[in-house]
């Protein structure tokens, strides 16, 4: 095995681990975490599922992005 193939495999493994870590932090903490907090705020006796947390989190961040853009447009005009 040439050194280039060994180094390529090692770098591929490292990038795979780093990519998975970034995905876990971004998706689970930021999106699902926000959804979990919002669902628990409005329905404290209900334990939300992961899907519900992801949907609510995505909707919240989409609304926050659109609201931020509209606020920027209104302030810039």
C-alpha positions in Angstrom: 0.0 0.0 0.0 1.4 3.3 -0.9 1.7 6.1 1.7 -0.8 8.2 -0.3 -3.6 5.6 0.1 -2.9 5.2 3.8 -2.9 9.0 4.4 -6.1 9.3 2.3 -7.9 6.7 4.3 -6.8 8.3 7.6 -7.8 11.8 6.5 -11.2 10.4 5.2 -11.8 8.8 8.6 -10.9 12.0 10.4 -13.1 14.1 8.2 -16.0 11.6 8.7 -15.7 11.9 12.5 -15.4 15.7 12.4 -18.4 16.0 10.1 -20.5 13.7 12.3 -19.5 15.8 15.3 -20.5 19.0 13.6 -23.8 17.5 12.5 -24.6 16.2 16.0 -23.8 19.6 17.5 -25.8 21.6 14.9 -28.8 19.4 14.5 -29.3 17.9 18.0 -28.3 20.8 20.1 -29.4 23.8 18.1 -32.4 22.5 16.2 -33.8 19.7 18.3 -32.9 21.5 21.6 -34.8 24.6 20.6 -37.8 22.5 19.6 -37.7 20.6 22.9 -37.6 23.9 24.9 -40.5 25.3 22.9 -42.6 22.2 23.2 -41.9 21.9 26.9 -42.7 25.6 27.4 -46.2 25.3 25.9 -47.0 21.7 27.0 -45.1 21.0 30.2 -46.8 17.6 30.9 -46.0 16.2 27.5 -42.7 14.6 26.6 -42.0 15.5 23.0 -40.6 13.0 20.4 -37.4 13.6 18.5 -39.4 14.2 15.3 -41.6 16.8 16.9 -38.6 18.6 18.4 -36.9 18.6 15.0 -40.0 20.0 13.1 -40.7 22.7 15.7 -37.0 23.6 15.9 -36.7 23.9 12.1 -39.9 26.0 11.9 -38.7 28.3 14.7 -35.3 28.9 13.0 -37.0 29.4 9.6 -39.3 31.9 11.1 -36.5 33.6 12.9 -34.5 33.8 9.7 -37.4 35.3 7.7 -38.2 37.7 10.5 -34.6 38.8 10.7 -34.5 39.3 6.9 -37.8 41.4 7.0 -36.5 43.4 10.0 -33.3 44.1 8.0 -35.2 45.1 4.9 -37.4 47.5 7.0 -34.4 49.0 8.7 -32.5 49.4 5.5 -35.3 51.2 3.7 
